[in-house]
Amino acid sequence: MQTFDVLVIGAGIHGAGVAQAAAAAGYSVLVLEKNKIAAGTSSKSSKLIHGGLRYLESAQFSLVRKSLKERAILCRIAPDLVKLKPFYIPVYKKTTRRPWQIRIGLSLYALLGNLHKANLFKRVSRKEMKKLDQLEQKNLQKVFQYNDGQTNDVKLTKAVMFSAKQLGAELIFPVSIISITKNDNNFSVIYKADNKENKIQAKVVINAAGPWVNELHKLVSSEVNSLEVDLVQGTHIILDAPAPSGIYYLEAADQRAVFVMPYEFNGEEKTMVGTTEKLFQGKADDVKPSEEEVDYLLAVYKSYFSNQASQDNFNVIQQFAGLRVLPKDDGSMFSRPRDTILHWATPGLLTLYGGKLTAYRSTSELVIKKIKSFLGKGRRIAYTDQLFLSTEL
Ligand SMILES: Cc1cc2nc3c(=O)[nH]c(=O)nc-3n(C[C@H](O)[C@H](O)[C@H](O)COP(=O)(O)OP(=O)(O)OC[C@H]3O[C@@H](n4cnc5c(N)ncnc54)[C@H](O)[C@@H]3O)c2cc1C
């Protein structure tokens, strides 16, 4: 029977990131995925590689600092996958966040990003404001512009997994995991692939099953301690409207932030609008956009781009929903911590709850630090902040 140092369950961005970091650190790695690469949340995100300006409102400063640092690393190691884009924040008479508040937020953002040139902001001139993508001009007072990153989440996940495989990690999909049995010093795992049952052993198991993390715990033979979480649905819509020249950071009627951004759809540049935050109940496999969410996003778009929305060919051409994993709490979903929680569900089985696409690499490095006590030091073969990621590989 084959024994691996690390078994990773799930081939989303976290599974791919941990596989890459573990293989780079010199460990043998197997990834088991029930569907295909990036089948879960990692294909349903807003596709932003960002510090998260809005997290400043809930005082998540260390998450913002870390994410800005990761953004800079990803722009360097994955230049054809992560690109800086201009972000625009329009302020109207009715906007609740006033210009002075936005200025403070953007100044803090720049500071947390070490005042690097890419993190500075400016006020758009009156002349430029008029040229912005048919943006509603009535009662428009000011527009601020700063920079953040955009990616294709599926391509990024595939590129990280490709890098992991180049370092020696193995990936098998689709599989059905049947049981995870805890032994004295390792785990025995039985899974089905191609209608055949297979058994392997792993010294450490990483549960990177996204919204399915607690479901996976049910397959473990020994007692497992699961954290209580809420699954929060987020929907995006793709519109048959020409892509905007940058990313618009808009305030919805309920004061939530909604983005309008360029999106490549079947080889053409279209407009994507997202996202929502709706408590999800049910099975993670069944998540899908609701009519109410689509109407909410359309209403936000129409209130800022009424000219564009009145065109004859204006249509929703695609919609998708994903699930955030957030710690259970009575507080608003908007202000709950968005950082990953690394939790020992049982000794040797580390579960990843939540997190950001942006911070996948630093999260994965943290996982490696945690599992070292079980595995000892590996013979490092590479550093993830030096490994080039590309769609062309
Ligand atoms: C609406 C929305 C917008 C977001 N926008 C952004 C953004 O713009 N920027 C950002 O940084 N972050 C964003 N995030 C967060 C980010 O997308 C997620 O943190 C990240 O994609 C989670 O990746 P993951 O690998 O943990 O989970 P997933 O991508 O869900 O991967 C889990 C994988 O595990 C597999 N799996 C599940 N159960 C099993 C099993 N029993 N056996 C084998 N495999 C299994 C699934 O098939 C899946 O492929 C957003 C999240 C949401 C919901």
The ligand as an SDF file (V2000), in Angstrom:
LIG
                    3D

 53 58  0  0  0  0  0  0  0  0999 V2000
  -19.2030   34.7200   -3.8350 C   0  0  0  0  0  0  0  0  0  0  0  0
  -17.7710   34.6510   -3.4410 C   0  0  0  0  0  0  0  0  0  0  0  0
  -16.8860   35.6060   -3.9230 C   0  0  0  0  0  0  0  0  0  0  0  0
  -15.5500   35.5510   -3.5490 C   0  0  0  0  0  0  0  0  0  0  0  0
  -14.6820   36.4560   -4.0770 N   0  0  0  0  0  0  0  0  0  0  0  0
  -13.3880   36.4310   -3.7400 C   0  0  0  0  0  0  0  0  0  0  0  0
  -12.4750   37.3210   -4.3480 C   0  0  0  0  0  0  0  0  0  0  0  0
  -12.8240   38.1130   -5.2190 O   0  0  0  0  0  0  0  0  0  0  0  0
  -11.1900   37.2970   -3.9320 N   0  0  0  0  0  0  0  0  0  0  0  0
  -10.7570   36.4260   -2.9870 C   0  0  0  0  0  0  0  0  0  0  0  0
   -9.5880   36.4960   -2.6380 O   0  0  0  0  0  0  0  0  0  0  0  0
  -11.5900   35.5060   -2.4270 N   0  0  0  0  0  0  0  0  0  0  0  0
  -12.8860   35.4840   -2.7940 C   0  0  0  0  0  0  0  0  0  0  0  0
  -13.7410   34.5670   -2.2710 N   0  0  0  0  0  0  0  0  0  0  0  0
  -13.2180   33.5230   -1.3920 C   0  0  0  0  0  0  0  0  0  0  0  0
  -12.5570   32.4010   -2.2090 C   0  0  0  0  0  0  0  0  0  0  0  0
  -13.2400   32.2110   -3.4050 O   0  0  0  0  0  0  0  0  0  0  0  0
  -12.5630   31.1060   -1.4060 C   0  0  0  0  0  0  0  0  0  0  0  0
  -11.9560   31.3250   -0.1660 O   0  0  0  0  0  0  0  0  0  0  0  0
  -11.7770   30.0030   -2.0760 C   0  0  0  0  0  0  0  0  0  0  0  0
  -12.1410   29.8360   -3.4230 O   0  0  0  0  0  0  0  0  0  0  0  0
  -12.0220   28.7110   -1.3130 C   0  0  0  0  0  0  0  0  0  0  0  0
  -11.2540   27.6980   -1.8960 O   0  0  0  0  0  0  0  0  0  0  0  0
  -11.2060   26.2540   -1.2830 P   0  0  0  0  0  0  0  0  0  0  0  0
  -10.1590   25.5190   -2.0060 O   0  0  0  0  0  0  0  0  0  0  0  0
  -11.1130   26.3300    0.1960 O   0  0  0  0  0  0  0  0  0  0  0  0
  -12.6650   25.6380   -1.5620 O   0  0  0  0  0  0  0  0  0  0  0  0
  -13.3170   25.1590   -2.9290 P   0  0  0  0  0  0  0  0  0  0  0  0
  -12.8710   25.9520   -4.0760 O   0  0  0  0  0  0  0  0  0  0  0  0
  -14.7760   25.0570   -2.7030 O   0  0  0  0  0  0  0  0  0  0  0  0
  -12.7080   23.7120   -3.1420 O   0  0  0  0  0  0  0  0  0  0  0  0
  -13.1120   22.5970   -2.4040 C   0  0  0  0  0  0  0  0  0  0  0  0
  -12.9370   21.3750   -3.2830 C   0  0  0  0  0  0  0  0  0  0  0  0
  -13.1210   20.2280   -2.4910 O   0  0  0  0  0  0  0  0  0  0  0  0
  -13.7990   19.2640   -3.2550 C   0  0  0  0  0  0  0  0  0  0  0  0
  -14.4260   18.3010   -2.3340 N   0  0  0  0  0  0  0  0  0  0  0  0
  -15.4390   18.5310   -1.4710 C   0  0  0  0  0  0  0  0  0  0  0  0
  -15.7410   17.4010   -0.7820 N   0  0  0  0  0  0  0  0  0  0  0  0
  -14.8910   16.4460   -1.2130 C   0  0  0  0  0  0  0  0  0  0  0  0
  -14.7150   15.0750   -0.8940 C   0  0  0  0  0  0  0  0  0  0  0  0
  -15.4860   14.4410   -0.0030 N   0  0  0  0  0  0  0  0  0  0  0  0
  -13.7560   14.3840   -1.5480 N   0  0  0  0  0  0  0  0  0  0  0  0
  -12.9590   14.9850   -2.4760 C   0  0  0  0  0  0  0  0  0  0  0  0
  -13.1010   16.2970   -2.8210 N   0  0  0  0  0  0  0  0  0  0  0  0
  -14.0450   17.0170   -2.2020 C   0  0  0  0  0  0  0  0  0  0  0  0
  -14.8100   20.0840   -4.0630 C   0  0  0  0  0  0  0  0  0  0  0  0
  -15.2680   19.3890   -5.2060 O   0  0  0  0  0  0  0  0  0  0  0  0
  -13.9760   21.3080   -4.4000 C   0  0  0  0  0  0  0  0  0  0  0  0
  -13.3080   21.1690   -5.6450 O   0  0  0  0  0  0  0  0  0  0  0  0
  -15.0910   34.5660   -2.6420 C   0  0  0  0  0  0  0  0  0  0  0  0
  -15.9790   33.5970   -2.1680 C   0  0  0  0  0  0  0  0  0  0  0  0
  -17.3000   33.6310   -2.5720 C   0  0  0  0  0  0  0  0  0  0  0  0
  -18.2400   32.5870   -2.0950 C   0  0  0  0  0  0  0  0  0  0  0  0
  1  2  1  0
  2  3  1  0
  2 52  2  0
  3  4  2  0
  4  5  1  0
  4 50  1  0
  5  6  2  0
  6  7  1  0
  6 13  1  0
  7  8  2  0
  7  9  1  0
  9 10  1  0
 10 11  2  0
 10 12  1  0
 12 13  2  0
 13 14  1  0
 14 15  1  0
 14 50  1  0
 15 16  1  0
 16 17  1  0
 16 18  1  0
 18 19  1  0
 18 20  1  0
 20 21  1  0
 20 22  1  0
 22 23  1  0
 23 24  1  0
 24 25  2  0
 24 26  1  0
 24 27  1  0
 27 28  1  0
 28 29  2  0
 28 30  1  0
 28 31  1  0
 31 32  1  0
 32 33  1  0
 33 34  1  0
 33 48  1  0
 34 35  1  0
 35 36  1  0
 35 46  1  0
 36 37  1  0
 36 45  1  0
 37 38  2  0
 38 39  1  0
 39 40  1  0
 39 45  2  0
 40 41  1  0
 40 42  2  0
 42 43  1  0
 43 44  2  0
 44 45  1  0
 46 47  1  0
 46 48  1  0
 48 49  1  0
 50 51  2  0
 51 52  1  0
 52 53  1  0
M  END
$$$$
